Each structure stands twice: as structure tokens, then as C-alpha cells.
């Protein structure tokens, strides 16, 4: 039976319009994105098959082009569309941050940093540069690769903060292992950065470690 033949309240598009997107399952949302099924399988059936094949929604969204395009009913056009949707979501979070002071929206800061870092297969160290009212000036990736005391340069971070006229920073980096617990190296790096920036009256407000489904805040842990 085609989705067009389903009762109206069970069709994903009509259900979304009537109840809102949050009322839909992962498969129903994906079916709207896919738009059509394949011979013998409706769009919802195909969405369920796809989620099962990839092991869930997140692995699907984070799949590289080759793995994604190998899925039944998928392909390069769908991959491009998906990447555009994900980037729009990140930019939406960024635009919301631009309108608000970072410290008044800790959940939004956490969500934005997670959206930038969680999917990466390598370790990346980044910063939100803030003005004196803690409004976002810019997000920048600063260092890439395994982090240790030799791979993060406080002088470069301080120079960039002064160039941007930043009064405060929020650092973030990801742990590709998925474990968000800060390491001893993370603590040492944060303290070195805090001391270096303090010389220029630039405050370090927080350092987030992004793992798989968990984000640890240095400030909340009392580590700053």
C-alpha cells in the first residue's frame, strides 16, 4: 500500500502539520526527507530499513559520502541535500548565539559546540571568542590532532584573542573515543591557557569536552 493510501492521520507529512515535528518517529522524519520509496517499499519502510542498516539516526547523519551513497534508495543527490540540512541547523544555532549573551544561554552554547565537534573523527580544539558583554564574536577551530601540552600554543590563542578584541573565551574540544571525561592533559592545557590570557585581561569562562552523547563543563566541575 502506498503512503497516499494510508489514513490521513498516519501519513508523515500530514502528521507533522497536525502535531508538529516532535511527534514523528525517526523513521517518519527520514521518510519525509527521502520523499519516495523503492519498488515494494514505501518511503517509511525504506526509512526504517535505512536506520536499521546504519545502526540508527546518528550514524546515518554522520556517514561519509561513500557509505551513505551505498545505502538502498540513497545516492549523491540525497547526500548533498542532507549535508545542506545539517549545515543549516548549525548556522541556525550560530545565529541564535549571535543574538544572545553566551553566559545567559549555557544550553545553547553546549548544543552549538556539540553540533560542531561531536561528529568529527579526529580531535579538534576550538574556541568561542566573546566580547566584554559575553556576546559571540566568532567561532574558530584552533588546533587539530591529538592534544597535549606541545600541540596547543597559548601565545597563538592570545594573539588571536587580541586581534578579535575578545574579552573572554570559551574553549571546546572533542574526544573521538566518545568518553567526555577530561584528561590530565586537558586540565594542564586549560590552566596554561588561562594563565596566558589572564596577562592580557582576557577571561577563560569555560572549557567543554564533547563526547558521545555527553558534554563535560570545566566550570560546572569547578576546574576553572
N, C-alpha and C positions, 0 to 999 in steps of 0.2 A: 504494500500500500504506500503510495506517495504521501509526503507530508501534507500536500494540498488536500488530501482526503481525510486527514485527521480532524477530530473535533477542534474547533477554533481555539478553545482554551488550552489545548495541548501543543499547539504549534509554537515553536520557539519565538518567532518574531512577534506574534500576537500576544504571547505570554509576557514578553519583555515590555511591550507597550502598555499592557494592562497592569502588571505587577511590579515593573522595574527590573533592571538587570540583575540585581542581587537575588532575585527569586529563581534564577535559572541555574541549572547544574553546569559543571564544566563542559560536559558534552553538548548541552544545548547552546551554550555561548559559542563553542567552537563550531557548531553546525551553522550558526548564523554567519560566521566568518567564512566557512567553506562554501556556503550558498547552495551547492548541489552535491549529490552523492555520486555513486558509481553504479553501473548495472547491477541490479539485485540488492543494492544497499542504499537506504535513504541517507541524507546528509547527517542525521542524528546517529544512525548506525555507523556510518563512516567515522564520525567524530569519536564514538565510543571505541571503535576498533583502533583508531589512531592513538588515543590516550593509553589504551592497553599496550600497544606496540612500543610506545616510547617510555612507558612506566609512569605516566602522569602528566599533568599540565606543565609543571616547571621544566622537566627535561625536554618537552616538546618546544617550549618557548626559547630554551637556551641551546637548542640543537644547531650545529653549524649547517651551512648550505647543503653540503653533500648528504649528511644524514637526514636532513629534513626532506630534501627532494626525492630520497629513496622511498619515502612513505607512499602508500597507495592513495591515489587521488590528490596528491600534493604535487609540487613542482616549483620551478624557479619563480613564476609569477606570484604564487601564494607565499613563497619565502620572502620576496621583496615586500609584499603587502604587510606581512607580519612584522618585518623589521621596521617598516614605517609606523605601524601602530605602536610598537614598543618605544620608538623614539619620541612619538607624540606624547605618550604617557610620561616619559622622563621630562620632556620640556614643559608639560603641564605642571608637574611638581616643581620644576625650577621657577616657573612664572609665579606660582603661589609663594615660594620662598622670597622672590624679589619684592613682593608686596608686604611682607611681614618681617618683624624683627626675629632673628633666629632663636633667641632665648625664650620668646613667648610662644614658640611653636616647636617644642622638642620632638614631638611625634612626627611632624612634617620633615624636620631635619633628618631624623632617623630613616624615614621612608625614602627620602631623596638619595641619601648616601647609600642605602641598601640597593636602590634601583641602579645606581652607577657601578657598584662594586661586586655585588653578590654573584653575578653570572660569570665573572672572569675566571679563566683557568690558570692565571698567573697572579702573583702577589703584586698589588699596586698600592702606593701611598699617595693620598690626595689631601687637599685642604679646601675648606670654605674660607675665603678671605672676607672679613666683615669690617664695616666702618665703625665709628665710635658709638653709634646707636645700635650696633649689632645687626645692621641690615646687610644682606649679602651683596658683596661687590662682584665676586667671581668664584667659580669652582674650577680648580685646576688639578690635574694629575701631576705629581712632582717626581716620583721615583717609581721604578718598575723592577721587579725581580725579588729574590729572597732578601728580606730586610734584616740588616744587622747594623751595628754601630758604624760600620765603614761605608754603608750604602746610602745613608741619609746625611745630607750636608746642611747643618744649621745655618751656615753663612749664606748659602744659596736661598734658603727659605726666608731668612731675614731680609736679604736684598730684594726678593720678590714682594714681600710684605710692604717694604718702604716704597717700592715702585708703584704699588697699587694704592698707597695711602691707607693701608689697613690698620685698624686699631685693635683687632682681635682675630684669632683664627680658631677654627675647629678642624682637627685632623681626623682622618679616617683611613683605614686600610683593611683589606680583606685577608682572610685565611682560606685559601682554596681547599684545605683539608676539611673545612666545614665546622671546625671547632673554634668558637669565638673567644675562648679564654685567653687573655693577654699573656704573652710570654715574658720572660725576664728581659729579652732584647727589646720588646715593645715598651716596657717600662723605662729602660735606660734611654732609648731614643726620645721618648716623650719628655723625660727630665732634661736631657741635653737641649732639646728644642725650647722648652720652657725657659731655661736659664739664658739661652742666647737671645731670645726675643724680648725677655724682660729688660735687657740692656737698652733696647730701643722703645721701651714702654708699650710694647705690643703684648697683649694677654693671650694665653692659650686657655680657651674656655672648656674644651673637651677633646677627647680622642676616642673615636668609636672603632671597635674591632668588629668587622662584619663576617659572620659565619653563615652556616646553612640553616636559615630559619631563626637565627639568634643574633642579636647585636649587643655587645657589651660596651657600656659607657664608663670611661675612666672617672668622670666627675661623679657619677652615681656610686661608683665603688670607693670614692674617697681617695683616689690615686693622684689627684691634682691638687 
